[in-house]
Amino acid sequence: MCGRYSFVPTARQVETELRGIDLPNDLTFSYHIAPTERAWVIASDAPHHLQPMRWGLVPAWSKTFRPSGRTINARAETLWEKPAFRNAALRRHCLVPADSFYEWQRQTDGRRLPYRILPANGSLLFMAGLWEEWRGLNERHRSFAIITVPASTDLLDLHDRMPALLLSEQECQAWLASDLPPHSQQPLLKTAPAGWLTYYRVSEFLNKPGFNDCSLHEPVPN
């Protein structure tokens, strides 16, 4: 699962890994992106632009535009079967950039301790996602979901699922080429190799809705 993430790229990450991507004038960064919030994605219909969408995919056939925590993640194994994701899986792919994502480790006393998970090499994350456009009488809204896969062995202490990560520019470009048939898409949605990610414990303020501060990137003692 991926239920919280962060998008606060460094200047070097912007220069090297978002090169060729048009950044909007109103671009803002966030240490704590939560379900149903506005976030930034690179969509297949505009692969050189960073655009805002709501996290929590709303199918085009939905009667109302109401992003939900139930559709923030789509399992890679069933993308082409679930009605909410099936059409987007065939035609509308996106990249969800992040510097890290968060996961919780459940303790024997019932507490859930948050951890920040990020690439060991200091690069950005590009999570594979799906997007959809909902149209009302006089309005249009876009939303997205992050695709998940089984967790790598070194993350199993935290959770049994993780985002599907695209680990090279070639994989990112291939995923945005959403005219690929399902059997060609599936190999891109794989578990990251063990050791590719690292993690450390962060403040339990992450459990507080709306808390968004640079302290969420600082390690706390185990």
N, CA and C of each residue as an Amber inpcrd file, in Angstrom:
protein
   666
   0.8450000  -1.1890000   0.0000000   0.0000000   0.0000000   0.0000000
   0.8800000   1.2380000   0.0000000   0.3470000   2.3250000  -0.5190000
   0.9990000   3.6300000  -0.3910000  -0.0760000   4.6220000   0.0080000
  -0.0570000   5.0470000   1.2800000  -1.1060000   5.9080000   1.7850000
  -0.6730000   7.3100000   2.1190000   0.6330000   7.5750000   2.0790000
   1.1760000   8.9160000   2.2890000   2.5010000   9.0020000   1.5420000
   2.7890000  10.1630000   0.9920000   4.1000000  10.3450000   0.3810000
   4.4940000  11.8020000   0.4190000   5.7080000  12.0670000  -0.0350000
   6.2910000  13.4070000   0.0370000   6.8450000  13.7890000  -1.3280000
   6.6600000  15.0430000  -1.7030000   7.2590000  15.5540000  -2.9450000
   7.9220000  16.8900000  -2.6390000   9.1830000  16.7950000  -2.2490000
  10.0040000  17.9740000  -1.9650000  11.3690000  17.7330000  -2.6210000
  11.4330000  17.8340000  -3.9500000  12.6940000  17.5390000  -4.6350000
  13.7490000  18.5970000  -4.3580000  14.9940000  18.1720000  -4.3700000
  16.1000000  19.1200000  -4.2490000  16.3090000  19.8130000  -5.5850000
  17.0920000  20.8900000  -5.5590000  17.4060000  21.5980000  -6.8040000
  18.1000000  20.6710000  -7.7920000  18.9870000  19.8070000  -7.2980000
  19.6870000  18.8770000  -8.1810000  18.7130000  17.8730000  -8.8030000
  17.7660000  17.3770000  -7.9990000  16.7920000  16.4320000  -8.5300000
  15.9180000  17.0760000  -9.6030000  15.5280000  18.3140000  -9.3930000
  14.7280000  19.0230000 -10.3980000  15.5310000  19.1830000 -11.6790000
  16.7820000  19.5890000 -11.5390000  17.6250000  19.8590000 -12.6990000
  17.9340000  18.5950000 -13.4970000  18.1620000  17.4850000 -12.8100000
  18.5960000  16.2780000 -13.5090000  17.4590000  15.3220000 -13.8420000
  16.4800000  15.1840000 -12.9490000  15.4600000  14.1570000 -13.1460000
  14.1240000  14.7000000 -13.6370000  13.9250000  15.9970000 -13.5410000
  12.7240000  16.6110000 -14.1060000  13.0850000  17.5030000 -15.2890000
  14.2720000  17.3010000 -15.8440000  14.6670000  18.0670000 -17.0210000
  13.7280000  17.7030000 -18.1770000  13.3910000  18.6800000 -18.9570000
  12.4590000  18.4500000 -20.0550000  11.0050000  18.4550000 -19.6450000
  10.7380000  18.6360000 -18.3500000   9.3640000  18.6990000 -17.8490000
   9.0240000  20.1520000 -17.5430000   7.9450000  20.6440000 -18.1290000
   7.5040000  22.0120000 -17.8520000   6.8860000  22.0640000 -16.4600000
   7.4380000  22.9250000 -15.6150000   6.9430000  23.0510000 -14.2490000
   5.9940000  24.2410000 -14.1640000   4.8290000  24.0780000 -13.5790000
   3.8510000  25.1730000 -13.5040000   4.3250000  26.2910000 -12.5790000
   3.8280000  27.4920000 -12.8420000   4.1970000  28.6480000 -12.0190000
   3.7020000  28.5200000 -10.5890000   2.6190000  27.7870000 -10.4030000
   2.0540000  27.6470000  -9.0560000   2.5090000  26.3590000  -8.3690000
   3.6200000  25.7940000  -8.8300000   4.1100000  24.5480000  -8.2550000
   4.4330000  24.7260000  -6.7730000   3.9070000  23.8340000  -5.9620000
   4.1940000  23.8260000  -4.5280000   4.6520000  22.4170000  -4.1380000
   5.4560000  22.3390000  -3.1020000   5.9530000  21.0640000  -2.6160000
   5.2670000  20.7260000  -1.2920000   5.2820000  19.4370000  -0.9430000
   4.6120000  19.0050000   0.2800000   5.3690000  17.8530000   0.9170000
   5.5680000  17.9320000   2.2430000   6.1810000  16.8650000   3.0060000
   5.1890000  15.7700000   3.3720000   3.9060000  16.0210000   3.1390000
   2.8800000  15.0820000   3.6180000   1.6740000  15.1610000   2.6940000
   1.6750000  14.3270000   1.6690000   0.5530000  14.2610000   0.7320000
  -0.3360000  13.1040000   1.1490000  -1.5910000  13.4000000   1.3960000
  -2.5450000  12.4180000   1.9100000  -3.6480000  12.1650000   0.8890000
  -4.3780000  11.0650000   1.0300000  -5.4730000  10.7530000   0.1090000
  -6.4650000  11.9060000  -0.0370000  -6.9500000  12.0640000  -1.2520000
  -7.9220000  13.0570000  -1.7300000  -7.3090000  14.4450000  -1.8970000
  -6.0350000  14.6260000  -1.5420000  -5.4120000  15.9390000  -1.6960000
  -4.9330000  16.1570000  -3.1240000  -4.6910000  17.4090000  -3.4460000
  -4.1420000  17.7890000  -4.7470000  -2.6590000  17.4590000  -4.7740000
  -2.2130000  16.8380000  -5.8680000  -0.8160000  16.4700000  -6.0060000
  -0.4210000  16.6190000  -7.4740000   0.8630000  16.3990000  -7.7660000
   1.3990000  16.6380000  -9.1020000   1.7450000  15.3280000  -9.7870000
   1.3500000  15.2190000 -11.0570000   1.6390000  14.0160000 -11.8330000
   2.0690000  14.4040000 -13.2430000   2.6840000  13.4460000 -13.9230000
   3.0190000  13.5640000 -15.3470000   2.1360000  12.5510000 -16.0610000
   1.1980000  13.0320000 -16.8650000   0.1970000  12.1660000 -17.4710000
   0.5310000  11.8400000 -18.9200000  -0.0130000  10.7320000 -19.3910000
   0.2900000  10.2380000 -20.7320000  -0.1720000  11.1850000 -21.8300000
  -1.1580000  12.0350000 -21.5710000  -1.6210000  12.9500000 -22.6150000
  -0.8010000  14.2450000 -22.6560000   0.0980000  14.4410000 -21.6900000
   0.9620000  15.6210000 -21.6540000   2.2730000  15.2120000 -20.9770000
   3.0840000  14.3670000 -21.6480000   4.2380000  13.7540000 -20.9930000
   5.3890000  14.7000000 -20.6740000   5.2710000  15.9580000 -21.0610000
   6.3300000  16.9300000 -20.7530000   5.8440000  18.0110000 -19.7980000
   4.7430000  17.7420000 -19.1200000   4.1650000  18.7270000 -18.2100000
   3.8660000  18.0870000 -16.8540000   4.0700000  18.8500000 -15.8070000
   3.6450000  18.4670000 -14.4680000   2.2940000  19.1200000 -14.2380000
   1.2750000  18.3320000 -13.9280000  -0.0670000  18.8820000 -13.7770000
  -0.7020000  18.4140000 -12.4760000  -1.6280000  19.2100000 -11.9230000
  -2.2630000  18.8290000 -10.6610000  -3.4420000  17.8970000 -10.8740000
  -3.5860000  16.9580000  -9.9650000  -4.7490000  16.0710000  -9.9360000
  -5.0550000  15.7380000  -8.4900000  -6.2440000  15.2070000  -8.2500000
  -6.6240000  14.7460000  -6.9160000  -6.2530000  13.2780000  -6.7430000
  -5.7260000  12.9520000  -5.5550000  -5.3210000  11.5760000  -5.2930000
  -6.5150000  10.7840000  -4.7750000  -6.9190000   9.8180000  -5.5740000
  -8.0960000   9.0030000  -5.2980000  -8.9170000   8.9520000  -6.5690000
  -8.6490000   7.9780000  -7.4300000  -9.2060000   7.9720000  -8.7830000
 -10.7280000   7.8810000  -8.7700000 -11.3470000   8.7980000  -9.5090000
 -12.8000000   8.8090000  -9.6880000 -13.0950000   8.3790000 -11.1200000
 -13.7240000   7.2240000 -11.3430000 -14.0030000   6.7690000 -12.7120000
 -14.8750000   7.7590000 -13.4690000 -14.7050000   7.7940000 -14.7770000
 -15.4890000   8.7170000 -15.6070000 -16.9810000   8.4480000 -15.4940000
 -17.3530000   7.1950000 -15.1850000 -18.7680000   6.8530000 -15.1110000
 -19.4000000   7.1650000 -13.7510000 -18.6020000   7.6400000 -12.8090000
 -19.1470000   7.9730000 -11.4890000 -20.1530000   9.1150000 -11.5950000
 -21.1990000   9.0860000 -10.7970000 -22.2310000  10.1340000 -10.8560000
 -21.7280000  11.4660000 -10.3210000 -20.7910000  11.4260000  -9.3760000
 -20.2510000  12.6510000  -8.7890000 -18.7280000  12.5580000  -8.7290000
 -18.0760000  13.7120000  -8.6500000 -16.6270000  13.7250000  -8.4740000
 -16.3440000  13.8180000  -6.9830000 -16.0000000  12.6760000  -6.4120000
 -15.7490000  12.6170000  -4.9800000 -14.5700000  11.6740000  -4.7300000
 -13.3240000  12.1900000  -4.7970000 -12.1600000  11.3320000  -4.5600000
 -12.2640000  10.6210000  -3.2190000 -11.8200000   9.3680000  -3.2080000
 -11.9800000   8.5410000  -2.0170000 -10.6790000   7.8330000  -1.6820000
 -10.4840000   7.5990000  -0.4000000  -9.3340000   6.8230000   0.0320000
  -9.3710000   5.3860000  -0.4480000 -10.5350000   4.9050000  -0.8760000
 -10.6550000   3.5250000  -1.3440000 -10.0120000   3.3120000  -2.7170000
  -9.7780000   4.4120000  -3.4610000  -9.2200000   4.2720000  -4.8120000
  -7.8960000   5.0220000  -4.9660000  -7.1420000   5.1390000  -3.8620000
  -5.8280000   5.7820000  -3.9690000  -4.7930000   4.8130000  -4.5340000
  -5.0280000   3.5120000  -4.3530000  -4.1050000   2.4820000  -4.8220000
  -4.8320000   1.5000000  -5.7250000  -4.1020000   1.0010000  -6.7250000
  -4.6200000  -0.0340000  -7.6210000  -3.6150000  -1.1720000  -7.6510000
  -4.0530000  -2.3770000  -7.3600000  -3.1480000  -3.5270000  -7.3450000
  -2.7600000  -3.9030000  -8.7720000  -1.4520000  -4.0510000  -9.0160000
  -0.9710000  -4.3720000 -10.3660000  -1.5690000  -5.6670000 -10.8880000
  -1.8360000  -6.6120000 -10.0000000  -2.3100000  -7.9240000 -10.4200000
  -3.7330000  -7.8970000 -10.9790000  -4.5230000  -6.8660000 -10.6270000
  -5.9380000  -6.8650000 -11.0170000  -6.3600000  -5.5870000 -11.7430000
  -5.3840000  -4.8440000 -12.2730000  -5.7020000  -3.5610000 -12.9280000
  -6.7640000  -3.6970000 -13.9940000  -6.6380000  -4.7330000 -14.8040000
  -7.4860000  -4.8550000 -15.9860000  -8.7890000  -5.5920000 -15.6990000
  -9.0340000  -5.8630000 -14.4040000 -10.2570000  -6.5510000 -14.0080000
 -11.2060000  -5.6410000 -13.2390000 -10.6670000  -4.7070000 -12.4620000
 -11.5010000  -3.8680000 -11.5970000 -12.2010000  -2.7760000 -12.4140000
 -13.5180000  -2.6610000 -12.3090000 -14.2350000  -1.6460000 -13.0890000
 -13.7190000  -0.2250000 -12.8790000 -13.3020000   0.1080000 -11.6560000
 -12.8490000   1.4790000 -11.3840000 -11.5650000   1.8150000 -12.1190000
 -10.7350000   0.7990000 -12.4100000  -9.4030000   1.0520000 -12.9820000
  -9.2260000   0.5510000 -14.4050000 -10.1250000  -0.2910000 -14.8830000
  -9.9100000  -1.0100000 -16.1390000  -9.6630000  -0.0820000 -17.3300000
 -10.4950000   0.9090000 -17.5200000 -10.3300000   1.8010000 -18.6760000
  -9.0520000   2.6210000 -18.5760000  -8.7530000   3.1260000 -17.3890000
  -7.5370000   3.9060000 -17.2030000  -6.3000000   3.0330000 -17.4160000
  -6.3540000   1.7710000 -16.9980000  -5.2100000   0.8730000 -17.1670000
  -4.8830000   0.6630000 -18.6390000  -5.8950000   0.6910000 -19.4890000
  -5.6760000   0.4950000 -20.9130000  -5.2020000   1.7490000 -21.6270000
  -5.5950000   2.9350000 -21.1250000  -5.3970000   4.1430000 -21.9300000
  -4.7400000   5.3150000 -21.2150000  -4.8060000   5.3860000 -19.9010000
  -4.3900000   6.6060000 -19.2070000  -3.4150000   6.2740000 -18.0700000
  -2.1430000   6.3960000 -18.3810000  -1.0940000   6.1310000 -17.3990000
  -0.4550000   7.4410000 -16.9520000   0.1790000   7.4110000 -15.7920000
   0.8790000   8.5950000 -15.3060000   2.0610000   8.2000000 -14.4440000
   2.9470000   9.1560000 -14.2440000   4.0480000   9.0380000 -13.3040000
   3.7350000   9.9350000 -12.1210000   3.9460000   9.4320000 -10.9320000
   3.7310000  10.2150000  -9.7140000   5.1050000  10.4380000  -9.0810000
   5.6770000  11.6410000  -9.2350000   7.0080000  11.8820000  -8.6700000
   6.9470000  12.0820000  -7.1640000   7.9760000  11.6130000  -6.4850000
   8.0510000  11.7260000  -5.0240000   9.5140000  11.6530000  -4.6180000
   9.8380000  12.2530000  -3.4920000  11.1750000  12.0370000  -2.9370000
  11.1690000  10.8400000  -2.0010000   9.9780000  10.4980000  -1.4700000
   9.8670000   9.3780000  -0.5380000   8.3980000   9.0540000  -0.3370000
   8.1450000   7.8880000   0.2520000   6.7940000   7.5750000   0.7030000
   6.8910000   7.0750000   2.1350000   5.7480000   7.0060000   2.8060000
   5.7260000   6.6370000   4.2190000   4.9600000   5.3340000   4.4220000
   5.3900000   4.5910000   5.4170000   4.6570000   3.3960000   5.8040000
   4.7260000   3.2640000   7.3200000   3.7790000   2.5260000   7.8790000
   3.7080000   2.3680000   9.3340000   4.0260000   0.9380000   9.7320000
   4.7350000   0.8010000  10.8350000   5.0250000  -0.5030000  11.4190000
   4.1910000  -0.6720000  12.6860000   3.3880000  -1.7070000  12.7000000
   2.5150000  -1.9440000  13.8550000   3.3010000  -2.5960000  14.9890000
   3.1530000  -2.0460000  16.1860000   3.8390000  -2.5600000  17.3660000
   2.9380000  -3.5120000  18.1510000   3.5350000  -4.2870000  19.0330000
   2.7490000  -5.2430000  19.8210000   1.7720000  -4.5480000  20.7580000
   2.0730000  -3.2840000  21.1240000   1.1650000  -2.5540000  22.0060000
   0.0780000  -1.8010000  21.2350000   0.0360000  -2.0070000  19.9070000
  -0.9960000  -1.3810000  19.0950000  -0.5860000  -0.0760000  18.4390000
   0.5240000   0.5000000  18.8490000   0.9980000   1.7330000  18.2230000
   1.4340000   1.4500000  16.7900000   1.3200000   2.4770000  15.9420000
   1.7780000   2.3890000  14.5640000   2.8520000   3.4580000  14.3700000
   4.0810000   3.0290000  14.1490000   5.2020000   3.9460000  14.0430000
   5.5210000   4.2100000  12.5740000   5.5880000   5.4880000  12.1810000
   5.8150000   5.8160000  10.7650000   7.2870000   5.7780000  10.3710000
   7.5100000   5.3560000   9.1330000   8.8510000   5.3080000   8.5540000
   8.8500000   6.0090000   7.2000000   9.9460000   6.6820000   6.9180000
  10.1390000   7.3040000   5.6050000  10.9930000   6.3650000   4.7510000
  10.5270000   6.1020000   3.5220000  11.1790000   5.1690000   2.6150000
  11.6180000   5.9430000   1.3770000  12.8790000   5.8080000   0.9810000
  13.4220000   6.6050000  -0.1170000  14.5450000   5.8510000  -0.8160000
  14.8960000   6.2480000  -2.0390000  15.9690000   5.5650000  -2.7560000
  17.3090000   5.7040000  -2.0380000  18.0450000   4.6160000  -1.9780000
  19.3450000   4.6410000  -1.3180000  20.3520000   5.5030000  -2.0760000
  20.1370000   5.7030000  -3.3850000  21.0870000   6.4800000  -4.1850000
  20.7550000   7.9740000  -4.2580000  19.7150000   8.4160000  -3.5420000
  19.3760000   9.8290000  -3.5080000  18.5880000  10.3400000  -4.6890000
  18.0750000   9.4540000  -5.5150000  17.3000000   9.8760000  -6.6780000
  15.8440000  10.1400000  -6.2960000  15.0770000  10.6650000  -7.2410000
  13.6340000  10.7870000  -7.0650000  12.9760000   9.4300000  -7.3050000
  11.7840000   9.2850000  -6.7870000  10.9370000   8.1480000  -7.1020000
   9.9750000   8.5420000  -8.2080000   9.7340000   7.6230000  -9.1290000
   8.6480000   7.7920000 -10.0880000   7.7340000   6.5880000  -9.9320000
   6.5950000   6.8150000  -9.2740000   5.6370000   5.7450000  -9.0150000
   4.6920000   5.6220000 -10.2080000   4.4200000   4.3920000 -10.6160000
   3.4970000   4.1520000 -11.7190000   2.0730000   4.4180000 -11.2500000
   1.3190000   5.1290000 -12.0800000  -0.0520000   5.4580000 -11.6990000
  -1.0050000   5.4220000 -12.8760000  -2.2770000   5.5800000 -12.5600000
  -3.3670000   5.6910000 -13.5260000  -4.0830000   7.0120000 -13.2960000
  -4.6020000   7.6090000 -14.3690000  -5.3670000   8.8380000 -14.1910000
  -6.6830000   8.7370000 -14.9440000  -7.6130000   9.5670000 -14.5250000
  -8.9360000   9.5880000 -15.1360000  -9.4610000  11.0170000 -15.1530000
 -10.3030000  11.3260000 -16.1210000 -10.9560000  12.6380000 -16.1730000
 -12.4570000  12.4590000 -16.0140000 -12.9990000  13.1500000 -15.0360000
 -14.4490000  13.1320000 -14.7850000 -15.0420000  14.4220000 -15.3200000
 -16.1430000  14.3020000 -16.0610000 -16.7750000  15.4820000 -16.6600000
 -18.2040000  15.6320000 -16.1600000 -18.4840000  16.8160000 -15.6290000
 -19.8380000  17.1560000 -15.2370000 -20.4520000  18.0870000 -16.2590000
 -21.5660000  18.6790000 -15.9270000 -22.2600000  19.5540000 -16.8730000
 -21.3900000  20.7300000 -17.2790000 -20.7630000  21.3760000 -16.2980000
 -19.9230000  22.5390000 -16.5930000 -18.5740000  22.4570000 -15.8970000
 -18.0900000  21.2440000 -15.7030000 -16.8280000  21.0960000 -14.9710000
 -16.0880000  19.8440000 -15.4060000 -14.7750000  19.8890000 -15.2090000
 -13.9180000  18.7390000 -15.4610000 -12.9320000  18.6220000 -14.3120000
 -12.6860000  17.3990000 -13.8690000 -11.7250000  17.1670000 -12.8040000
 -10.8980000  15.9270000 -13.1420000  -9.6280000  15.9770000 -12.7810000
  -8.7490000  14.8270000 -12.9820000  -8.3120000  14.2560000 -11.6370000
  -8.1420000  12.9430000 -11.6200000  -7.7320000  12.2570000 -10.4000000
  -6.8250000  11.0920000 -10.7800000  -6.1350000  10.5350000  -9.7780000
  -5.1790000   9.4700000 -10.0720000  -5.1270000   8.4510000  -8.9460000
  -4.5400000   7.3010000  -9.2660000  -4.2560000   6.2500000  -8.2930000
  -2.8200000   5.8020000  -8.4860000  -2.1920000   5.3480000  -7.4080000
  -0.8390000   4.7980000  -7.4510000  -0.9450000   3.2750000  -7.4790000
  -0.2060000   2.6570000  -8.3880000  -0.2360000   1.2000000  -8.5310000
   0.6970000   0.5670000  -7.4980000   0.2420000  -0.5170000  -6.8980000
   1.0640000  -1.2200000  -5.9010000   1.4000000  -2.6340000  -6.3540000
   2.5180000  -3.1280000  -5.8250000   3.0210000  -4.4800000  -6.1080000
   3.4550000  -5.1010000  -4.7810000   3.7820000  -6.3890000  -4.7530000
   4.3110000  -6.9770000  -3.5120000   5.5850000  -6.2560000  -3.0730000
   5.7490000  -6.1010000  -1.7760000   6.9000000  -5.3850000  -1.2390000
   8.1790000  -6.1930000  -1.4370000   9.2900000  -5.4800000  -1.5670000
  10.5910000  -6.1410000  -1.6140000  10.8840000  -6.7480000  -0.2440000
  11.7590000  -7.7260000  -0.2090000  11.9970000  -8.4820000   1.0190000
  12.4620000  -7.5990000   2.1740000  13.2110000  -6.5250000   1.8600000
  13.7190000  -5.6870000   2.9430000  12.6920000  -4.6890000   3.4660000
  11.4900000  -4.6630000   2.8790000  10.4240000  -3.7880000   3.3800000
   9.3100000  -4.5620000   4.0770000   9.4160000  -5.8830000   4.1180000
   8.3250000  -6.6940000   4.6440000   8.0660000  -6.4550000   6.1230000
   9.0460000  -5.9410000   6.8430000   8.8180000  -5.6110000   8.2520000
   7.8400000  -4.4520000   8.4020000   7.6710000  -3.6610000   7.3260000
   6.7680000  -2.5110000   7.3730000   5.4160000  -2.8280000   6.7520000
   5.4320000  -3.4410000   5.5650000   4.1710000  -3.7210000   4.8690000
   4.4250000  -4.7570000   3.7880000   3.3570000  -5.4350000   3.3630000
   3.5160000  -6.4480000   2.3240000   3.2760000  -5.9020000   0.9180000
   2.9670000  -4.5960000   0.7970000   2.7850000  -3.9510000  -0.5080000
   3.6550000  -2.6990000  -0.5740000   3.9460000  -2.2570000  -1.8020000
   4.7210000  -1.0450000  -2.0160000   4.3200000  -0.4700000  -3.3720000
   4.6390000   0.7970000  -3.6510000   4.3490000   1.3480000  -4.9690000
   5.1550000   0.6440000  -6.0540000   4.5770000   0.5360000  -7.2400000
   5.3220000   0.0710000  -8.4090000   6.2150000   1.2180000  -8.8660000
   7.5230000   1.0140000  -8.8250000   8.4860000   2.0660000  -9.1340000
   9.0900000   1.8380000 -10.5130000   9.1730000   2.9260000 -11.2770000
   9.8120000   2.8880000 -12.5850000  11.2320000   3.3940000 -12.3910000
  12.2100000   2.5270000 -12.6320000  13.5640000   2.7560000 -12.1490000
  14.5110000   3.3640000 -13.1820000  14.0210000   3.6740000 -14.3600000
  14.8750000   4.2900000 -15.3720000  14.0300000   5.2010000 -16.2520000
  14.7090000   6.0800000 -16.9880000  13.9910000   6.9590000 -17.9080000
  13.2800000   6.1400000 -18.9790000  13.8810000   5.0470000 -19.3950000
  13.2710000   4.1920000 -20.4140000  11.9810000   3.5590000 -19.8930000
  11.9920000   3.1150000 -18.6330000  10.7780000   2.5380000 -18.0670000
   9.6870000   3.5890000 -17.9190000  10.0720000   4.7980000 -17.5280000
   9.0830000   5.8830000 -17.4140000   8.4390000   6.1700000 -18.7620000
   9.2330000   6.2680000 -19.7980000   8.7040000   6.5450000 -21.1340000
   7.8090000   5.4120000 -21.6140000   8.2180000   4.1770000 -21.3310000
   7.4110000   3.0340000 -21.7490000   6.0610000   3.0290000 -21.0470000
   6.0460000   3.3690000 -19.7420000   4.7770000   3.3770000 -19.0230000
   3.8470000   4.4670000 -19.5460000   4.3820000   5.6090000 -19.9270000
   3.5390000   6.6810000 -20.4560000   3.0000000   6.3490000 -21.8460000
   3.6190000   5.4120000 -22.5350000   3.1080000   4.9790000 -23.8350000
   1.9500000   4.0200000 -23.6000000   0.8200000   4.5730000 -23.2060000
  -0.2770000   3.7630000 -22.6710000  -1.0820000   3.0210000 -23.7310000
  -0.6220000   3.0260000 -24.9880000  -1.2920000   2.2160000 -25.9930000
  -0.7670000   0.7810000 -25.9930000   0.1590000   0.4820000 -25.0620000
   0.6820000  -0.8720000 -24.9640000  -0.4200000  -1.8330000 -24.5050000
  -0.4560000  -3.0360000 -25.0520000  -1.4260000  -4.0280000 -24.5610000
  -1.0540000  -4.4660000 -23.1500000  -2.0160000  -5.0090000 -22.3970000
  -1.7450000  -5.3950000 -21.0100000  -0.5430000  -6.3100000 -20.8270000
  -0.3400000  -7.2680000 -21.7350000   0.7670000  -8.2070000 -21.5460000
   2.1200000  -7.5170000 -21.6910000   2.1540000  -6.3540000 -22.3520000
   3.4000000  -5.5860000 -22.4650000   3.5710000  -4.6220000 -21.2990000
   2.4730000  -4.2420000 -20.6720000   2.5360000  -3.3250000 -19.5400000
   2.9860000  -4.0300000 -18.2580000   2.5290000  -5.2620000 -18.0630000
   2.7330000  -5.9530000 -16.7930000   4.1990000  -6.0480000 -16.3710000
   5.1520000  -6.3130000 -17.2890000   6.5530000  -6.4180000 -16.8450000
   7.1170000  -5.1280000 -16.2570000   6.5120000  -3.9900000 -16.5620000
   6.9760000  -2.7230000 -15.9940000   6.5700000  -2.5730000 -14.5330000
   5.5480000  -3.2960000 -14.1260000   4.9890000  -3.1630000 -12.7730000
   5.5760000  -4.2500000 -11.8820000   6.7830000  -4.0090000 -11.4430000
   7.5190000  -5.0320000 -10.7050000   8.0080000  -4.4880000  -9.3660000
   8.3490000  -5.3990000  -8.4890000   8.8920000  -5.0460000  -7.1810000
  10.3190000  -4.5230000  -7.3370000  10.6320000  -3.4390000  -6.6460000
  11.9970000  -2.9080000  -6.6820000  12.9610000  -3.9110000  -6.0660000
  14.1920000  -3.9690000  -6.5750000  15.1620000  -4.9220000  -6.0170000
  15.4580000  -4.6280000  -4.5510000  15.7390000  -5.6610000  -3.8040000
  16.1520000  -5.4880000  -2.4110000  17.4010000  -4.6150000  -2.3590000
  17.4210000  -3.6660000  -1.4410000  18.5510000  -2.7580000  -1.3110000
  18.4150000  -1.4790000  -2.0940000  17.4410000  -1.4010000  -2.9980000
  17.2750000  -0.1810000  -3.7950000  16.7120000   0.9610000  -2.9410000
  15.9340000   0.5940000  -1.9340000  15.3360000   1.5700000  -1.0290000
  15.9560000   1.4570000   0.3620000  15.9110000   2.5420000   1.0810000
  16.3030000   2.5450000   2.4820000  15.1900000   3.2120000   3.2800000
  15.1890000   3.0390000   4.5900000  14.1300000   3.6740000   5.3710000
  14.6050000   3.9420000   6.7860000  13.9030000   4.8880000   7.4350000
  14.1810000   5.2090000   8.8310000  12.9040000   5.7490000   9.4710000
  12.8640000   5.6510000  10.7850000  11.6860000   6.0760000  11.5330000
  11.6110000   7.6030000  11.5780000  10.3640000   8.1270000  11.4680000
  10.1430000   9.5640000  11.5350000   9.0860000   9.8870000  12.5940000
   8.8190000  11.1610000  12.7470000   7.9390000  11.6390000  13.8150000
   6.5140000  11.1030000  13.6900000   5.9130000  10.8130000  14.8420000
   4.5170000  10.3900000  14.8640000   3.5640000  11.5370000  14.5570000
   4.0870000  12.7320000  14.3490000   3.2510000  13.8210000  13.8590000
   2.6980000  13.5030000  12.4700000   3.3060000  12.5410000  11.7800000
   2.7700000  12.1110000  10.4940000   1.3620000  11.5490000  10.6560000
   1.0390000  11.0750000  11.8530000  -0.3050000  10.5370000  12.1020000
  -1.3560000  11.6350000  12.1990000  -0.9140000  12.8710000  12.2680000
  -1.8370000  13.9920000  12.4470000  -2.2760000  14.5320000  11.0940000
  -3.5530000  14.4770000  10.7630000  -4.0280000  14.9890000   9.4760000
  -3.6620000  16.4670000   9.2970000  -3.1530000  16.7790000   8.1290000
  -2.8390000  18.1740000   7.8130000  -1.4770000  18.6320000   8.2940000
  -0.7590000  17.8160000   9.0590000   0.5660000  18.2350000   9.5190000
   1.5390000  18.1250000   8.3600000   2.1840000  19.2420000   8.0090000
   3.0530000  19.2930000   6.8330000   4.2550000  20.1600000   7.1700000
   5.3580000  19.5160000   7.5220000   6.5140000  20.2660000   8.0110000
   7.7890000  19.5020000   7.6630000   8.8780000  20.2280000   7.4850000
  10.1450000  19.6020000   7.1220000  10.6340000  18.6140000   8.1840000
  10.1330000  18.7220000   9.4120000  10.5250000  17.7940000  10.4660000
  10.1280000  16.3530000  10.1450000   9.1840000  16.1710000   9.2330000
   8.7720000  14.8180000   8.8480000   9.8650000  14.0770000   8.0930000
  10.8790000  14.7860000   7.6180000  12.0070000  14.1370000   6.9500000
  13.1480000  13.8240000   7.9040000  13.0250000  14.2470000   9.1560000
  14.1200000  14.0550000  10.0980000  13.9660000  12.7280000  10.8410000
  15.0490000  11.9580000  10.9400000  14.9580000  10.6780000  11.6610000
  14.7630000  10.8920000  13.1530000  14.0480000   9.9700000  13.7730000
  13.8940000   9.9660000  15.2220000  14.4250000   8.6330000  15.7350000
  14.8510000   8.5530000  16.9880000  15.4330000   7.3190000  17.5200000
  14.4190000   6.1760000  17.5110000  14.9030000   4.9820000  17.2380000
  14.0470000   3.7920000  17.2850000  13.7490000   3.3990000  18.7260000
